[in-house]
């Protein structure tokens, strides 16, 4: 169960060519605002799927959490540790390359090939841009796969976006509230934390002519 070759090649090409308008070089304010809800015990293991080179990983590590990310593009992971000023220890872990420094580990490979028996379970999952990066068919299998990594009392902090799909095909893809409920609410509690229209969205939207994007934040579990 892996990403399709077309999607794999597409993401790797984006990173190789530097077409990463979706990347944000500051700590996500939603994570900062709700980290206490995500990790109510004050400390935990955090899983970050499709993490790219997000600075959120380094921030979570600095807060004292144990952080594990998974990312398909090796270049993204190399850039992450370089920008954090760290020289990670690199080992092979099954089909994955493990890059580790202090409490931060990033596994290079296909998320769908990762097994929770390898990583262990997590107290929290931070999904800022993973669900919305996947096509509908992949989202249907991503959600049950993601739940395998979550402790029974754990939480998922999820960000979604909705927009006029006639103007942009994605990725990132439009994921409406009904889809979030369909994926999660039969098994986990779903709470909407906030939502609103962003009239100054990321350049990856404005380049497609979108000047209004609905952004929503969910606490699941």
C-alpha positions as CSV (number, residue, x, y, z in Angstrom):
1,X,0.0,0.0,0.0
2,X,2.0,3.0,-1.3
3,X,1.4,6.3,-3.0
4,X,0.8,6.0,-6.7
5,X,4.0,6.4,-8.9
6,X,2.4,9.6,-10.3
7,X,2.0,11.2,-6.9
8,X,5.4,10.0,-5.7
9,X,7.1,11.5,-8.7
10,X,5.1,14.7,-8.4
11,X,6.0,15.4,-4.8
12,X,9.7,14.5,-5.4
13,X,9.8,16.8,-8.4
14,X,8.3,19.7,-6.4
15,X,11.0,19.4,-3.8
16,X,13.8,19.0,-6.4
17,X,12.6,22.0,-8.3
18,X,11.9,24.1,-5.2
19,X,8.2,24.5,-6.0
20,X,7.2,24.5,-2.3
21,X,5.0,27.5,-2.0
22,X,3.1,25.5,0.6
23,X,6.0,25.6,3.0
24,X,5.8,28.2,5.9
25,X,9.1,29.1,7.6
26,X,7.5,30.0,11.0
27,X,6.0,27.9,13.7
28,X,2.3,27.4,12.9
29,X,0.2,29.6,15.2
30,X,-2.5,27.0,15.5
31,X,0.0,24.5,16.9
32,X,1.2,27.1,19.4
33,X,-2.4,28.0,20.3
34,X,-3.6,24.5,20.9
35,X,-0.6,22.4,21.9
36,X,-2.0,22.2,25.4
37,X,-5.2,20.7,24.1
38,X,-3.2,18.3,21.9
39,X,-1.0,17.2,24.7
40,X,-3.0,17.8,27.9
41,X,-0.5,15.9,30.0
42,X,2.2,18.4,29.2
43,X,4.6,15.9,27.5
44,X,4.3,13.2,24.9
45,X,5.3,11.5,21.7
46,X,4.2,13.4,18.7
47,X,3.8,12.1,15.2
48,X,4.0,14.4,12.2
49,X,3.0,12.8,8.9
50,X,4.2,14.2,5.6
51,X,6.2,16.7,7.6
52,X,8.3,18.3,4.8
53,X,10.8,20.6,6.4
54,X,8.3,22.2,8.9
55,X,9.9,24.1,11.7
56,X,7.1,22.9,13.9
57,X,9.1,19.7,14.4
58,X,12.1,21.6,15.9
59,X,9.8,23.7,18.0
60,X,8.0,20.6,19.5
61,X,11.4,19.1,20.2
62,X,12.5,22.2,22.0
63,X,9.3,22.1,24.1
64,X,10.5,18.7,25.4
65,X,8.3,16.4,23.4
66,X,9.6,13.3,21.5
67,X,8.9,14.0,17.8
68,X,8.8,11.6,14.9
69,X,8.1,12.8,11.4
70,X,7.8,10.9,8.1
71,X,8.5,12.5,4.7
72,X,8.9,11.1,1.2
73,X,11.4,13.6,-0.1
74,X,14.9,13.1,1.2
75,X,15.8,16.7,0.2
76,X,13.1,18.1,2.5
77,X,14.6,16.2,5.4
78,X,18.1,17.3,4.6
79,X,16.9,20.9,4.4
80,X,15.1,20.6,7.7
81,X,18.1,19.5,9.7
82,X,20.4,22.0,7.9
83,X,18.0,24.9,8.8
84,X,17.8,23.7,12.4
85,X,21.6,23.7,12.5
86,X,21.7,20.0,13.4
87,X,23.9,17.2,12.2
88,X,21.6,14.1,12.5
89,X,22.7,10.5,13.0
90,X,21.5,8.6,9.9
91,X,20.7,4.9,10.0
92,X,18.5,2.4,8.1
93,X,15.3,1.3,9.7
94,X,13.7,-1.3,7.4
95,X,12.5,0.5,4.2
96,X,13.2,3.9,5.8
97,X,16.2,6.1,6.3
98,X,16.2,7.4,9.9
99,X,17.6,10.9,10.6
100,X,17.8,11.5,14.4
101,X,19.0,14.4,16.5
102,X,18.1,14.7,20.2
103,X,14.4,14.1,20.6
104,X,13.7,14.5,16.9
105,X,13.6,11.7,14.4
106,X,12.5,12.0,10.7
107,X,11.9,8.8,8.7
108,X,12.5,9.2,4.9
109,X,10.1,7.1,2.9
110,X,6.4,6.4,2.0
111,X,4.0,7.0,4.9
112,X,1.8,4.1,3.7
113,X,4.7,1.7,4.1
114,X,5.3,2.7,7.7
115,X,4.2,0.3,10.4
116,X,3.2,1.4,13.9
117,X,5.0,-1.6,15.2
118,X,8.2,0.0,14.1
119,X,7.5,3.5,15.5
120,X,5.4,2.6,18.5
121,X,2.2,4.6,19.2
122,X,1.9,8.3,19.9
123,X,0.1,10.5,22.3
124,X,-0.5,13.1,19.7
125,X,-0.6,13.6,15.9
126,X,-0.1,17.0,14.3
127,X,-1.6,17.0,10.8
128,X,-1.2,20.5,9.4
129,X,-0.8,19.6,5.7
130,X,-1.0,15.8,5.3
131,X,-4.7,15.0,4.8
132,X,-5.1,17.9,2.4
133,X,-2.0,16.8,0.4
134,X,-3.7,13.5,-0.6
135,X,-6.2,12.7,-3.3
136,X,-9.6,11.5,-2.2
137,X,-8.8,7.8,-2.8
138,X,-5.6,8.1,-0.7
139,X,-7.5,10.1,2.0
140,X,-9.8,7.1,2.4
141,X,-7.0,4.8,3.3
142,X,-4.8,7.4,5.0
143,X,-7.2,8.0,7.9
144,X,-7.5,4.4,9.1
145,X,-3.7,4.0,8.6
146,X,-3.1,7.2,10.7
147,X,-5.3,5.9,13.6
148,X,-3.0,2.9,13.9
149,X,-0.3,5.2,15.2
150,X,-2.5,6.9,17.9
151,X,-2.7,5.8,21.5
152,X,-6.2,5.0,22.7
153,X,-6.4,8.2,24.7
154,X,-4.4,10.3,22.2
155,X,-5.4,13.3,20.1
156,X,-5.1,14.5,16.6
157,X,-4.8,18.2,15.8
158,X,-5.9,18.6,12.2
159,X,-6.0,21.6,9.8
160,X,-8.2,21.5,6.7
161,X,-9.0,23.9,3.9
162,X,-12.0,24.3,1.6
163,X,-12.1,26.3,-1.6
164,X,-13.7,26.6,-5.0
165,X,-12.4,23.4,-6.7
166,X,-13.3,24.8,-10.2
167,X,-10.4,27.2,-9.8
168,X,-7.8,24.8,-8.4
169,X,-7.4,21.0,-8.6
170,X,-4.8,20.6,-5.8
171,X,-2.7,19.7,-4.1
172,X,-3.4,21.0,-1.5
173,X,-6.9,19.6,-1.9
174,X,-10.2,20.9,-0.6
175,X,-11.4,18.9,2.4
176,X,-14.8,20.0,3.8
177,X,-16.2,19.6,7.3
178,X,-18.5,16.7,6.2
179,X,-15.5,14.7,5.0
180,X,-13.7,15.2,8.3
181,X,-16.8,13.9,10.2
182,X,-17.2,11.0,7.8
183,X,-13.6,9.9,8.3
184,X,-13.3,10.2,12.0
185,X,-16.5,10.6,14.0
186,X,-17.6,6.9,14.0
187,X,-14.5,6.1,16.0
188,X,-13.1,9.3,17.6
189,X,-14.6,12.4,19.1
190,X,-14.5,15.3,16.6
191,X,-14.4,18.9,17.9
192,X,-14.1,22.0,15.7
193,X,-11.8,24.4,17.4
194,X,-12.0,27.3,14.9
195,X,-12.7,28.2,11.4
196,X,-12.8,31.3,9.2
197,X,-12.2,32.7,5.7
198,X,-8.6,33.6,4.9
199,X,-8.7,36.5,2.4
200,X,-4.9,36.5,2.2
201,X,-4.1,32.8,1.6
202,X,-0.8,31.1,0.8
203,X,0.6,31.9,-2.7
204,X,-0.1,28.3,-3.7
205,X,-3.8,29.4,-3.8
206,X,-3.5,33.0,-5.1
207,X,-1.4,31.8,-8.1
208,X,-4.5,29.8,-9.1
209,X,-6.8,32.8,-8.7
210,X,-8.2,31.9,-5.3
211,X,-8.4,34.8,-2.9
212,X,-10.7,33.2,-0.3
213,X,-10.0,29.9,1.4
214,X,-11.9,28.5,4.4
215,X,-9.5,27.3,7.0
216,X,-10.7,25.0,9.8
217,X,-9.0,23.4,12.8
218,X,-10.1,20.2,14.5
219,X,-9.3,18.3,17.7
220,X,-10.0,14.6,17.2
221,X,-9.8,12.0,19.9
